[in-house]
């Protein structure tokens, strides 16, 4: 199963699909260079040359491309553990990229994740339908993740909700307060939907709420014809996803250069 999931991930979720909503995309050999919302650069690819010298050249050239655009405040190079890329991390570090926390690449069958999960009394799950919901969810996520940029992310979420671009934003509430949240992102032209941004306030953890949010989003994904659910998960959410039937197929570490 792990090999099948990983093959589907590499075949369907890399390169153009990763940057389909970018403001601007340029090609540089095997690299895809994208300008994302918030003046951030992003670099991805399907495979790199199995040659350390050529990899060093590509890293330097890609960084120069973004560094010359003074509006770009930072650049992320998305690495994957299972790639054959000799001395890639050394080349990134030599150019000033800094590794952030690795995340597990998790994949599960949407049908297996579509289960009934009992909720604690007074907890309700629903799709976000208002700007007020967007900001309440974003503020909660900002507290949980200690994210100083949560307002910027809330603005982007509000824009995407109003544009109805295919993403769905879901929350769990109790006593009128948002206690858990996450989004569903169907990936056009693939068998996948992604689940992202999962967060639950500490006092409500361990009570099945995040699992229930995952199940609800899996149900929607199935209705949209998606067979697989994928997520890049922290060590907090990975065990929950594993209990829900996800399989860890690899890991990804973002390397970030900041101006």
N, C-alpha and C positions, 0 to 999 in steps of 0.2 A: 504493500500500500504506500509506504513512504516513497519508494522509487517512482511509482505512478504519479503521486501528487507532485513530486519535485519536477518530473518531466513536464507535467501540465503547467506548473508555475513558470518554468523557463520558457516554454513555447508560447504561452499566452499573456504573461504579465510583465514582460520586459520590453525595453526600447520604447516604441511609439506609444504604446498603451499607457506607460507611466507618465507621459508628458502631454497627454491629449488635451488637457485644459490649460496648458501653459500659455503665457502671453506671446512668447516667441521661442522658436526652436531652430537650432542650427546643427548640422552634422559635421563631425571632424573624425574622419576615418570610422572606426567602430563606435565612437562616442556620440551620444545625444546630449547636447548642451541646451538647457531650457532656462528661460527667464520666468520665474514664478511670481505669484502675487506677493506684494511686500518687498519688491526689489531684491529677491533672493535668487541665486543661481543654483542649478541642480544638474548633476552629471550622472548619466547612467549608460548602460550598454548590455548586450547579450553575452559577448565574450571578448576578451582582450588577446592580443598577440602573446604567445607563450615565449616571450623574450623580454628580459629585464630592461635592456637598453631602450627598446622601443616603448615599453611601458613608461619609463622615466621621461621620455620625450613627449608622450601623450599627456602625462600629468602636467608638465611644465607648459605645454602649448594651451591646454584647456584653461589653466589658471590665468595665463596671460590674456586669453580672450575675455574673461570676466573682469580681470583687474583693470583692463583698459576702459571698461564701462564704469565710470565713477559713480553712477547711481546704484550699482550693485553693492549691497552692504555685506553680503556673505555668500559662501558657496558650499553646497553639500555634495560630496562624492559618495555615492551609495555602494558599499562593498558587500559581497556575499561570501560566506565561509566556504561554500562548495566550489567557487570559481578557481580555475587554474591560472593564477596571475602572479608570476615570480616577482618578488620584492616590491609588490604594489604598495604595501603599507609603509615601507621605508621611503619610497619615492614621494608618497603623500606627506609624510612627516618632514622630509627634507624641504618641501615647498611650503611648510607652515600649516598644513592641515592638522587638526587635533581630533583624536578619536573621542566620540561620545559613547554612551552606554550601549552595548550590543543588545539587540532584540531578537527573539526567536521568531522565525517564519513558521506560522501555524496554518494548517489547512484541514478542513473537515468537509464531510458530505453534508450538503444542506438538508437532505431528507433525514439524516440521522440526528441532526441538531434541532429539528422541528418537533419538540416534545412539550408536554405540559409541565410547567414548573410552578408549584404553589407559591403564592406570595404571602408575606406577613399581612395581618389585618391592617387595613387602612392604607395599603400601598396600591397605587394604580400605575399602569404603564400605558403610554399613549404617544402618538406621533406629534411632534412639535407643529403647531399651527399658527403661531403668532410671533411677532417680534419680541414681545415680553418674554415668551418662553425661551427664545434664543438667548437673550441676555441673562436670564436666570440660570440656564444650563451652563453658559460660558463662564459665568462668575463662579459657579460651583467647581467646574473643571479647573479654573485658574487657581482656586484655593487648594484643591487636591494635588495638582501637579506643581504647585508653587511657580506658576507661569506668569512672569511680569508682562507678557504680550497678549494676555487673554482678551483684552479689549479689541486689539487688532484682529484676532481670530474671530471674535464675535461679529465684527463688522463684515468680515468675509462670509461667515455663515449666514448672516442676514441677507447679504446679496444673493447667495446661492439659493436660499429658500425662496426668496421673492422671484428669482429667475426660473425656478422649478426646473433645475438642470439635471434631474434624475436622482439626486441624492435624497435620502430621507433621514431626518433627525428625530431620535426617540429619547424619551425621558421617563423616569419613574419618579412619582411624587408621593409625599406623605404629609398630611397636615398643611397642604398648600405650598410646601417647599420641594424644590428639586433635590432628590437624594442620589440619583444615578442618571447617567446619560451616555449616549453613543450614537454614531451615525452608521447608515448603510449606504454603500457606494457600489451600485451595479457597474461592472466594467463592460463598456460597449464592445460588441463583437467577440466576446469570450464566454466561457462557461462559469465565470467567477463573479461573485460580489464580495466586496471587502467590508469588514466591520472595523471602525476606527474610533478613537477618542473615548474609549470606555473608561468611566470614572465613577466611583461610589464614595460617598462621604464615610469617614472611618466608623462612625457609630452604627451604620447600617450594613457593614460588611459581614460576610459569612452567613447571610440569611437567604441566599438564593436569588437576590435581586438582579445581579449582573448576569447570572445564568438565564434568568427569565427574559432579560433584554436581548440576549444572544438568540434565544429560541424564537422570540417574536421577529427579529430581523431575518432569521433563517426562513421563517414561514413566508415573509414577503419576498425574499430572494427566490424561493421555489415558485411563487406565483408569477415571477418575472422570467421564468425559464432558466434560472441559474442552478447549476448542479453542485458547485463548490463554494465554500466560504473561506476567505483567507484573511490573515491579520498579522501584523508585526507586533509582537507582544512583549511587554516588560515581564520581569520576574513576578510581579504582583498578579497580572492577569493570566499568565501562562498556565499555572495549575488549575485555574477555573476552566479555561478552555479545554485542557486535557480531560478534565472530568466530564466535559460536555461532548467529548468525542473527537477533538482536534488532535492532529499529529504534528509534532515538530519535525520539519523537513530540512531545516538549515538555520543559519542565523544571519543577520545583517547588522553591520556596524557603520553608522554614518561618520564620515570624516569631514570636519567643517573648517573652512578657512574664513576668518573674519577680518574685514578691512580695518 
